Amino acid sequence: MEIWTWRPTLDALGELQRQVDRLFDFTQDVSRQLYQAWRQFPAFNLYETAGEFVLLAPMPGVQPEDLDVTVLGTSLTIKGERRRPADVPDEAYRRMERWTGKWSRTVQLPESADADKVSALLDNGVLYLRIPKVAEGRPRQVQVKTSSF
């Protein structure tokens, strides 16, 4: 005698599972799109060397004339704009994942940063900001001499 499992043609629980999976796939896709739309400013890395702080920010498609870097006190503000190509009409786009438009980002500089000597360089789509440290913030080696009193 052969034993087999009875399965009706309408699997209600299986259909419910498929609908729930579709719902979660949709919400993950929507949340990913909302996150990308909310984050309309460039990410950056900031690291420290012995004599300076270096800020690296990717700026693909941004021209130097579209960037504005200002320092006020200990606040460093980077403003810019990424423009769409003028020769491509809106109806020609099938998908747009890179955001365009104006953006601004402000960061606080460390107290040991010399805000008067910040330099900026845009090279191969990466913005390099070099922020030297003030002389008082750097450790200074003091030489010990021997002498007779």
C-alpha positions in Angstrom: 0.0 0.0 0.0 1.4 3.4 -1.0 1.0 6.4 1.4 0.7 9.9 -0.1 0.0 13.3 1.3 -3.2 15.0 0.3 -2.7 18.5 -1.0 -5.7 20.5 -2.1 -5.4 22.6 -5.3 -5.8 25.8 -3.3 -3.0 26.1 -0.7 -4.3 28.9 1.5 -1.3 29.0 3.8 1.2 28.9 0.9 -0.6 31.8 -0.8 -0.6 33.8 2.4 3.2 33.2 2.8 3.8 34.4 -0.8 1.7 37.5 -0.2 3.7 38.3 3.1 7.0 37.8 1.2 5.9 40.2 -1.5 4.9 42.7 1.2 8.3 42.6 2.9 10.2 42.8 -0.4 8.2 45.9 -1.3 8.8 47.6 2.1 12.5 46.9 1.9 12.7 48.3 -1.6 10.7 51.4 -0.5 12.8 52.0 2.6 16.0 51.7 0.5 14.7 54.3 -1.9 13.6 56.6 1.0 17.1 56.3 2.6 18.8 57.2 -0.6 16.5 60.2 -1.1 17.0 61.4 2.5 20.8 61.1 2.3 21.4 63.7 -0.4 24.7 64.8 0.8 28.0 63.1 0.2 29.5 60.7 2.7 33.1 61.5 3.8 36.1 60.1 5.6 38.0 62.2 8.1 41.3 61.0 9.4 44.2 62.5 11.4 47.9 62.4 10.8 50.7 63.9 13.0 50.4 67.4 11.5 46.9 67.6 9.9 43.4 66.4 9.5 42.3 65.1 6.1 38.8 65.0 4.8 38.0 62.9 1.7 34.6 63.2 0.0 33.6 61.5 -3.2 32.2 64.0 -5.7 31.5 62.2 -9.0 30.2 64.5 -11.6 30.7 67.7 -9.6 32.8 70.5 -11.1 35.1 72.7 -8.9 32.9 75.8 -9.7 29.9 74.0 -8.3 31.6 73.6 -4.9 31.7 76.1 -2.0 33.8 75.3 1.1 33.6 77.8 4.0 35.0 77.8 7.5 33.4 79.8 10.3 34.9 79.3 13.7 35.1 75.5 14.1 32.4 74.7 11.6 33.3 73.5 8.1 30.5 73.7 5.5 30.7 72.1 2.1 28.0 73.2 -0.4 27.6 71.9 -3.9 25.3 71.0 -6.7 25.3 68.0 -9.1 23.5 68.7 -12.3 22.0 66.4 -14.8 23.4 66.4 -18.4 21.5 69.1 -20.3 21.4 67.1 -23.5 19.4 64.2 -22.0 15.6 65.0 -21.9 13.6 63.8 -18.9 11.5 61.4 -20.9 14.7 59.6 -22.1 15.5 58.3 -18.6 14.4 54.8 -17.7 16.0 54.7 -14.3 17.6 57.4 -12.2 19.6 56.3 -9.1 22.1 59.1 -8.8 20.6 62.1 -7.2 21.0 65.6 -8.6 20.4 69.0 -7.1 21.9 71.2 -4.4 23.2 69.8 -1.1 25.0 71.1 2.0 26.9 69.5 4.8 28.4 71.0 7.9 30.9 69.3 10.3 32.6 70.5 13.5 36.3 70.7 13.3 38.4 69.5 16.2 39.7 72.2 18.5 43.3 71.6 17.4 42.5 72.4 13.8 43.8 75.6 12.2 40.8 76.8 10.4 42.7 79.7 8.7 44.9 77.3 6.6 42.3 74.9 5.1 43.1 73.9 1.6 40.9 72.1 -0.9 41.6 70.0 -4.0 39.2 68.2 -6.3 41.0 65.4 -8.1 39.4 62.6 -10.1 36.0 63.1 -8.5 37.3 63.1 -4.9 37.4 66.3 -2.8 40.5 66.5 -0.5 40.4 69.0 2.3 43.6 69.4 4.3 43.2 71.0 7.7 46.6 71.6 9.5 46.8 71.4 13.2 47.7 74.5 15.3 51.2 74.5 16.7 50.0 74.3 20.3 48.1 71.1 19.5 51.1 69.2 18.2 53.5 67.5 20.7 56.9 69.0 20.7 60.0 67.1 21.7 62.2 68.8 24.2 65.8 67.9 24.1 67.4 67.3 27.5 71.0 68.5 27.9 73.5 67.9 30.5 75.2 70.8 32.2 77.1 71.6 35.3 75.6 74.3 37.5 
